[in-house]
Amino acid sequence: MRICAEFMGECELDTFITAFRLGARFMLDTFPSDDAPFEGFLEE
């Protein structure tokens, strides 16, 4: 049973790391640059 628990712990850690990296990629895709896409609307 101890081996099974160790294996499950490793799987959970791997799943967390994969999900964290995916979330970070979503954030990078959402905010690609610091430039406002509609700067003309901000000036009015």
Order of alpha helices (4+ residues) and beta strands (2+ residues): alpha-alpha
